[in-house]
Amino acid sequence: MGLLDEIMDLHRGGKLETALKNPILNKEDLARVYTPGVARVCQEIAGRKERAYELTTKKNTVAVVSDGTAVLGLGDIGPEAAMPVMEGKAALFKQFADVDAVPICLDTQDTEEIISIVKALAPTFGGINLEDISAPRCFEIESRLRAELDIPVFHDDQHGTAIVVLAGLLNALKVCGKSIGQVKIVVNGMGAAGLSVAKMLLKAGAANLIGVDRIGALTRSASYANAHWNDFALVSNPYLEEGKLSDVIVDADVFVGVSGPNVLTVHDLQRMAHDPIVFAMANPIPEIDPDLAAPYVRVMATGRSDYPNQINNVLCFPGIFRGALDCGATDINEEMKLAAAEAISSVIPTADLHEQYIIPDAFDPRVVESVRAAVAGAAVRTGALRGASAVSAK
């Protein structure tokens, strides 16, 4: 059997199933879990809605919601074709953090309709993981849902990527003996992920960061049809550098690519600063071939599993939701995201860091627990908790 056949067989009937926590073996069991016994539980929740977190699956269940418009490496393939990816995401939630996740693919691309549907589904879930929704709609969808729901909402394509990039970069900078506030960083690809990565690096202390897209470097001296670009330009590119990627890459210490294949050249690498750091994360073909780049970079990372230093969102989202669900968080705020990045970074002791080991393995059992604890702690410190817990945390 070929590899493709094996993959198809693995997906037959989907990758998920429902399991019972307690068996139903006789009439007494049936009476307890369904009628008439369940009525007492329903009445309890009707009187105190917050008890749904204790008496239903809500406390440990996340909705993985997509419209199939921006599936990694595939683009707008529609809700049915996106389902295997969402099932996979749900499987990773369970495998790594014991979070129950339900894939939900919506047959609409209308922003207001998606927001309305997710709000209507919210009573069932303890959190919402948005996935593979194209920009710029994804920004408004996440922003509105965060504002209008009292459960955590997290767009993993944006923030999961940003968190893991920051975690890896913090360690790469240690390897190179550099600090985030002193280096020049170029982020190529100003879509949802690129903007989120750039903003998180700025929040972490980056002072000289330039965002680049097909039109060239974003600068406050220009005006863009994309309002998100205008906002970003105001807080980045402090020296007002202009031109294409090949122009602004000169003397850069760090390149972060969330764009497309083969946009970075060896000539570009040769003009970067001493000991350059390159995160080429376009998938499946990175911004530059890692083997081609190897002689010219100090630290190389990609989004691929067949090279060292894979920037993989699975390092982030299971632990983030595990921590948010465990502490009763109502949001996943910036402090929680920064705490998650620092937690991932700190899994590797400084003495163990080297050029090909700046990010922990996805199967390292320390990752989820470190992220869980850091996220819960940040939620408590910032008061992002439900009810009385939030009051006591302030």
C-alpha positions as CSV (number, residue, x, y, z in Angstrom):
1,M,0.0,0.0,0.0
2,G,1.3,3.4,-0.9
3,L,1.6,6.4,1.4
4,L,-1.4,8.1,-0.2
5,D,-3.5,5.0,0.3
6,E,-2.5,4.9,4.0
7,I,-3.4,8.5,4.4
8,M,-6.8,7.9,2.8
9,D,-7.5,4.9,5.0
10,L,-6.6,6.9,8.1
11,H,-9.2,9.5,7.2
12,R,-12.1,7.1,6.3
13,G,-15.0,7.9,8.4
14,G,-13.2,10.9,9.8
15,K,-10.6,11.1,12.7
16,L,-13.0,11.6,15.6
17,E,-15.7,9.8,17.4
18,T,-17.9,10.4,20.5
19,A,-17.2,8.4,23.6
20,L,-19.1,8.0,26.9
21,K,-17.5,9.0,30.2
22,N,-19.9,6.5,32.0
23,P,-21.5,3.4,30.4
24,I,-25.2,3.1,30.1
25,L,-25.8,-0.6,30.9
26,N,-29.4,-0.8,32.3
27,K,-32.6,1.1,32.9
28,E,-31.2,2.7,36.1
29,D,-28.3,4.2,34.2
30,L,-30.7,5.4,31.5
31,A,-32.9,7.1,34.1
32,R,-29.9,8.9,35.6
33,V,-28.3,10.2,32.5
34,Y,-31.5,10.9,30.6
35,T,-35.1,11.2,31.6
36,P,-36.2,11.6,34.4
37,G,-33.0,12.3,36.2
38,V,-31.6,14.8,33.8
39,A,-34.5,17.2,34.5
40,R,-33.0,18.0,37.9
41,V,-29.7,19.0,36.3
42,C,-31.5,21.1,33.7
43,Q,-33.4,23.0,36.4
44,E,-30.1,23.6,38.3
45,I,-28.5,25.2,35.3
46,A,-31.7,27.2,34.5
47,G,-31.4,28.7,37.9
48,R,-27.7,29.4,37.7
49,K,-26.3,29.4,34.1
50,E,-22.7,29.3,35.3
51,R,-23.3,25.8,36.6
52,A,-23.2,24.6,33.0
53,Y,-19.4,24.7,33.4
54,E,-19.7,22.0,36.1
55,L,-22.6,19.9,34.8
56,T,-22.1,19.8,31.1
57,T,-19.2,19.4,28.6
58,K,-18.9,23.2,28.2
59,K,-16.0,23.5,30.6
60,N,-13.7,21.3,28.5
61,T,-15.1,21.8,25.0
62,V,-13.8,24.1,22.2
63,A,-15.4,24.8,18.8
64,V,-13.0,24.8,15.9
65,V,-14.7,27.1,13.4
66,S,-13.8,27.7,9.8
67,D,-15.4,28.7,6.5
68,G,-12.7,27.0,4.5
69,T,-11.5,30.2,2.8
70,A,-7.8,30.2,3.8
71,V,-6.7,26.6,4.4
72,L,-2.9,26.4,4.7
73,G,-1.3,25.7,1.3
74,L,-4.7,25.2,-0.3
75,G,-6.6,28.5,-0.1
76,D,-10.3,28.8,-0.6
77,I,-11.4,25.2,-0.9
78,G,-14.8,25.4,0.8
79,P,-16.3,24.1,4.1
80,E,-16.5,20.4,3.1
81,A,-12.9,20.2,1.9
82,A,-11.8,22.0,5.0
83,M,-13.3,19.5,7.4
84,P,-10.3,17.1,7.5
85,V,-8.1,20.0,8.6
86,M,-10.6,21.0,11.4
87,E,-10.9,17.3,12.4
88,G,-7.1,17.2,12.6
89,K,-7.1,20.3,14.8
90,A,-9.6,18.8,17.1
91,A,-7.6,15.6,17.3
92,L,-4.5,17.6,18.3
93,F,-6.5,19.4,21.0
94,K,-7.4,16.0,22.5
95,Q,-4.0,14.4,22.1
96,F,-1.9,17.1,23.5
97,A,-4.1,18.8,26.1
98,D,-7.1,16.5,26.7
99,V,-9.4,19.3,25.4
100,D,-12.5,18.1,23.6
101,A,-12.9,20.0,20.3
102,V,-15.7,19.9,17.7
103,P,-15.0,20.8,14.1
104,I,-17.6,23.2,12.6
105,C,-17.3,24.2,9.0
106,L,-19.7,26.9,7.9
107,D,-21.2,27.3,4.4
108,T,-21.1,31.0,4.4
109,Q,-18.4,33.7,3.9
110,D,-20.5,36.5,5.2
111,T,-18.9,38.2,8.2
112,E,-22.1,39.1,10.0
113,E,-23.6,35.7,9.4
114,I,-20.4,33.9,10.8
115,I,-20.5,36.2,13.9
116,S,-24.1,35.5,14.4
117,I,-23.7,31.7,14.0
118,V,-20.8,31.5,16.4
119,K,-22.6,33.6,19.0
120,A,-25.6,31.3,18.8
121,L,-23.4,28.3,19.3
122,A,-21.5,29.8,22.2
123,P,-23.7,28.4,25.0
124,T,-22.4,24.9,24.1
125,F,-18.7,25.7,24.3
126,G,-16.1,26.9,26.7
127,G,-14.0,28.5,24.0
128,I,-13.9,29.3,20.2
129,N,-10.8,28.5,18.0
130,L,-11.2,30.3,14.7
131,E,-9.3,28.6,11.9
132,D,-8.5,29.2,8.2
133,I,-10.7,32.3,7.7
134,S,-9.3,34.7,5.1
135,A,-8.2,38.2,5.8
136,P,-9.4,40.8,6.3
137,R,-12.7,39.3,7.4
138,C,-10.9,37.3,10.1
139,F,-9.8,40.4,11.9
140,E,-13.4,41.7,12.4
141,I,-14.8,38.3,13.1
142,E,-12.3,37.7,15.9
143,S,-12.5,41.2,17.3
144,R,-16.3,41.2,17.4
145,L,-16.6,37.8,19.0
146,R,-14.0,38.7,21.6
147,A,-16.0,41.8,22.5
148,E,-19.5,40.1,22.4
149,L,-18.8,36.7,24.0
150,D,-17.8,35.9,27.6
151,I,-15.6,32.9,26.5
152,P,-12.1,32.8,25.0
153,V,-11.9,33.4,21.3
154,F,-8.6,32.8,19.5
155,H,-7.7,32.9,15.8
156,D,-4.9,30.5,15.7
157,D,-3.6,31.4,12.2
158,Q,-2.8,34.8,13.6
159,H,-1.9,34.5,17.2
160,G,-0.7,30.9,17.4
161,T,1.8,31.6,14.7
162,A,2.9,34.8,16.4
163,I,3.3,33.1,19.8
164,V,5.5,30.3,18.4
165,V,7.5,32.7,16.3
166,L,8.3,34.9,19.3
167,A,9.2,31.8,21.4
168,G,11.6,30.6,18.8
169,L,13.0,34.1,18.2
170,L,13.7,34.7,21.8
171,N,15.9,31.6,21.9
172,A,17.5,32.3,18.5
173,L,18.6,35.7,19.8
174,K,20.1,34.0,22.9
175,V,22.1,31.7,20.6
176,C,23.4,34.7,18.6
177,G,24.0,36.9,21.7
178,K,21.6,39.6,20.5
179,S,18.5,41.3,22.1
180,I,15.1,41.9,20.6
181,G,15.3,45.6,21.3
182,Q,18.6,46.1,19.4
183,V,18.1,44.1,16.2
184,K,16.6,45.0,12.9
185,I,13.7,42.7,12.0
186,V,12.0,42.3,8.6
187,V,8.6,40.5,8.4
188,N,7.7,39.5,4.9
189,G,4.0,38.9,4.2
190,M,1.5,41.3,5.8
191,G,-1.6,39.1,5.8
192,A,-3.3,37.9,9.0
193,A,-0.4,35.9,10.3
194,G,2.3,38.4,9.3
195,L,0.5,41.4,10.9
196,S,0.0,39.4,14.1
197,V,3.6,38.2,14.2
198,A,4.9,41.7,13.7
199,K,2.6,43.2,16.4
200,M,3.6,40.6,18.9
201,L,7.3,41.2,18.2
202,L,6.7,44.9,18.8
203,K,4.9,44.1,22.1
204,A,7.8,41.9,23.1
205,G,10.2,44.9,22.7
206,A,11.2,45.0,19.0
207,A,12.2,48.6,18.2
208,N,13.3,48.4,14.5
209,L,10.8,46.2,12.6
210,I,9.8,46.6,9.0
211,G,6.7,45.0,7.4
212,V,7.0,44.1,3.8
213,D,4.4,42.9,1.3
214,R,4.2,42.7,-2.5
215,I,4.0,46.4,-2.8
216,G,7.2,46.8,-0.7
217,A,8.0,48.1,2.8
218,L,5.1,49.6,4.7
219,T,5.8,53.1,5.8
220,R,3.8,55.8,7.6
221,S,4.7,58.2,4.8
222,A,2.3,56.3,2.5
223,S,-1.5,55.6,2.6
224,Y,-2.9,52.2,1.9
225,A,-6.4,50.9,1.0
226,N,-5.9,48.3,3.8
227,A,-6.7,50.1,7.0
228,H,-4.8,47.5,9.0
229,W,-1.7,48.4,7.1
230,N,-2.1,52.0,7.9
231,D,-2.5,51.3,11.6
232,F,0.6,49.0,11.5
233,A,2.7,51.5,9.6
234,L,2.3,54.1,12.4
235,V,4.0,51.9,14.9
236,S,6.7,50.3,12.7
237,N,9.6,51.1,10.3
238,P,11.0,53.9,12.5
239,Y,13.6,54.9,10.0
240,L,11.0,55.1,7.1
241,E,12.9,52.6,4.9
242,E,11.4,52.2,1.5
243,G,11.6,49.7,-1.4
244,K,11.2,46.0,-2.0
245,L,12.3,43.1,0.3
246,S,15.8,43.1,-1.3
247,D,16.2,46.8,-0.4
248,V,15.2,46.7,3.3
249,I,16.8,43.3,4.1
250,V,20.2,45.1,4.1
251,D,21.7,44.9,7.6
252,A,18.7,43.0,9.0
253,D,19.5,40.7,11.9
254,V,16.2,38.8,11.5
255,F,14.0,37.7,8.6
256,V,10.5,36.3,9.3
257,G,8.7,35.0,6.3
258,V,5.0,34.3,6.3
259,S,4.5,34.9,2.6
260,G,5.3,32.6,-0.3
261,P,8.0,30.4,-1.8
262,N,11.4,31.5,-3.0
263,V,11.1,35.2,-2.4
264,L,14.4,35.4,-0.4
265,T,17.8,34.9,-2.3
266,V,21.3,34.0,-1.2
267,H,22.3,37.6,-2.3
268,D,19.8,38.9,0.3
269,L,21.3,36.7,3.0
270,Q,24.8,37.9,2.2
271,R,23.7,41.5,2.8
272,M,22.1,40.8,6.2
273,A,23.8,41.6,9.5
274,H,26.4,39.2,11.1
275,D,24.9,36.0,12.3
276,P,21.5,36.3,10.6
277,I,18.4,34.6,11.8
278,V,16.0,33.4,9.2
279,F,12.5,32.0,9.9
280,A,11.2,30.9,6.4
281,M,7.7,29.6,7.2
282,A,5.9,29.5,3.9
283,N,4.5,26.0,3.5
284,P,5.1,23.6,1.8
285,I,7.8,25.6,0.0
286,P,9.6,28.1,2.2
287,E,10.8,31.6,1.3
288,I,14.3,30.1,0.7
289,D,15.4,26.5,0.5
290,P,17.0,25.7,3.9
291,D,19.8,23.8,2.3
292,L,20.6,26.7,0.0
293,A,20.5,29.1,3.0
294,A,22.5,27.0,5.4
295,P,26.0,28.4,4.6
296,Y,24.8,32.0,5.1
297,V,22.7,31.9,8.2
298,R,23.4,31.3,11.9
299,V,19.9,30.1,12.8
300,M,17.3,28.7,10.4
301,A,13.7,27.8,11.2
302,T,10.8,26.7,8.9
303,G,7.3,25.5,9.1
304,R,8.3,22.0,8.0
305,S,8.8,18.9,10.1
306,D,11.7,17.6,8.0
307,Y,14.1,20.4,9.1
308,P,15.2,21.4,12.6
309,N,13.4,24.3,14.4
310,Q,9.9,23.7,13.1
311,I,7.6,26.7,14.0
312,N,4.5,24.6,14.7
313,N,1.3,26.0,16.2
314,V,0.6,22.8,18.0
315,L,3.2,24.0,20.5
316,C,0.7,26.8,21.4
317,F,-3.0,26.3,21.0
318,P,-3.5,23.1,23.1
319,G,-1.8,24.6,26.2
320,I,-3.4,28.0,25.7
321,F,-6.9,26.6,25.8
322,R,-6.0,24.2,28.5
323,G,-4.9,27.1,30.7
324,A,-7.9,29.3,29.7
325,L,-10.5,26.6,30.4
326,D,-8.9,25.5,33.7
327,C,-8.9,29.0,35.2
328,G,-12.3,30.1,33.8
329,A,-10.9,32.8,31.5
330,T,-13.3,35.0,29.6
331,D,-10.6,36.1,27.0
332,I,-7.2,35.3,25.7
333,N,-5.5,38.7,26.0
334,E,-2.1,40.0,25.0
335,E,-0.6,39.3,28.4
336,M,-1.7,35.7,28.1
337,K,-0.2,35.4,24.6
338,L,3.1,36.8,25.7
339,A,3.2,34.5,28.7
340,A,2.5,31.5,26.4
341,A,5.5,32.5,24.1
342,E,7.8,32.9,27.1
343,A,6.7,29.6,28.5
344,I,7.4,27.8,25.2
345,S,10.8,29.5,25.0
346,S,11.7,28.6,28.6
347,V,11.1,24.9,28.1
348,I,14.6,24.6,26.7
349,P,17.3,25.6,29.3
350,T,19.7,28.2,28.0
351,A,22.6,25.8,28.3
352,D,20.9,23.4,25.9
353,L,20.2,25.9,23.2
354,H,22.0,25.7,19.9
355,E,21.5,26.7,16.3
356,Q,19.4,23.6,15.5
357,Y,17.5,23.5,18.8
358,I,15.7,26.8,19.5
359,I,12.2,25.5,19.8
360,P,10.9,22.4,21.7
361,D,9.6,19.3,20.0
362,A,5.8,19.2,19.6
363,F,5.8,15.9,21.6
364,D,7.7,17.4,24.5
365,P,5.3,16.8,27.5
366,R,6.7,19.9,29.2
367,V,5.2,22.3,26.6
368,V,1.5,22.0,27.4
369,E,2.0,22.2,31.1
370,S,4.3,25.2,30.9
371,V,1.9,27.0,28.6
372,R,-1.1,26.0,30.7
373,A,0.4,27.4,33.9
374,A,1.7,30.6,32.3
375,V,-1.6,31.4,30.6
376,A,-3.7,30.7,33.7
377,G,-1.3,32.8,35.8
378,A,-1.6,35.7,33.3
379,A,-5.4,35.4,33.2
380,V,-5.5,35.7,37.0
381,R,-3.1,38.7,37.0
382,T,-5.1,40.6,34.5
383,G,-8.5,39.7,35.9
384,A,-9.7,37.9,32.7
385,L,-11.8,35.5,34.7
386,R,-15.5,34.7,35.2
387,G,-17.6,36.0,38.0
388,A,-16.3,36.1,41.5
389,S,-12.9,34.7,40.4
390,A,-12.3,37.8,38.3
391,V,-13.2,40.1,41.3
392,S,-10.8,38.2,43.6
393,A,-8.0,38.2,41.0
394,K,-8.0,42.0,40.7
